[in-house]
């Protein structure tokens, strides 16, 4: 049974609880010999610690272990002391495939320097739904052909640097109104429309031979009315493998997401179902007992033939092939190379900034009223967003007369009177929407009340570009708030160009 358990472990990707391996975690990993480990912010203090952790994981799990991470750029990146890429939607605003490839390459160089050889990126989801609660700026845009062009260029750069790309979330998460971390979405489009929109980037990725695909926890009734894609043999084996001829690695999205646990509360049965549907790696994130239950279920299915031997061997060969192609041997990353990559990220951020409407800019001597939410909470795949005070401090270096008014997101009306009074004493109003969620009706009322004062004003949509539809005023759109983007924003507020083109369609 030990050998069968280890075969089962090879088919799994797991997470670990901390930046170091404690004895219990080390023993757990050694028992099951998991095929991959996915790293999150909880595992990262700095690059030096992370490199040690990756090396230790390979000592325990063997050289064929794939070490993965979500380093998409923008709000979804797990390290903070490596060059920080703009969000995919920011790359979409540049429209430049060469730049996309260069940014993907820079991300790859920083990861392979640490021994990380599998990046769960890029997203090839076509963001056609402005209310999408989980994709948004993680998408390159709403044009499927452009998403394919830019996403595959980004993936090419990544893989040329020695890190396997993973396009997601197949067959498409761009037109959902539910977050699959919290519930099970359905995309009810007819097949012909799916082919034109959702499928196009993924089909081209299959044709290009991108290293891996990640599945979506979404029901597509036109393809399979009974199971979400992650558990659907019609979608993973029928569509992806047989129709499209893809023979790379297929990994599930996390099996602890509510979309799966609500549909199939038995974690072990869900793992077996996903593997038999066509996945090669079951992403079993969560507590050790849940990981163990999935390993035991897979081992039992191997032993009793529920998982056919030929099916098992095909996946083991794909995993071995991926490890040979992307061995994870750390590569040197010189200070000069890192400096060049940081400059590249700044250039990409600056080229993405987008003007919406007839933008007016503050003058350095203006008394600027800076109005923003006090916090920008993250959720699901995202890290927390920027605190208003952090951005205000950066802007105050250029605008010494800047005054900050940070309002509570749940009660913006509480500051309406004081905001209006402060605005009347100011020369310029800067309303900054810093959250990825949709603006509430009360937030929109606050913004519109400030713009109604007939003062020079500007909206900065710092994260979610669709906020401009709600505020309905001239705006600068940044698609994110990482340091290179904030630096570019400050320069744009001082008159630098903002040459980006909005890569999504707005209503109205």
Beta strands, then each sheet from edge to edge (+ up, - down):
strand 1: 12-14
strand 2: 36-39
strand 3: 66-69
strand 4: 71-73
strand 5: 76-77
strand 6: 118-119
strand 7: 164-170
strand 8: 185-186
strand 9: 212-215
strand 10: 218-220
strand 11: 224-228
strand 12: 249-251
strand 13: 282-283
strand 14: 354-356
strand 15: 368-373
strand 16: 403-407
strand 17: 428-433
strand 18: 456-461
strand 19: 475-477
sheet 1: 12+ 9+ 7+ 6+ 3+ 2+ 1+ 13+
sheet 2: 4+ 5-
sheet 3: 8+ 10+ 11-
sheet 4: 14+ 19- 18- 17- 15- 16-
end
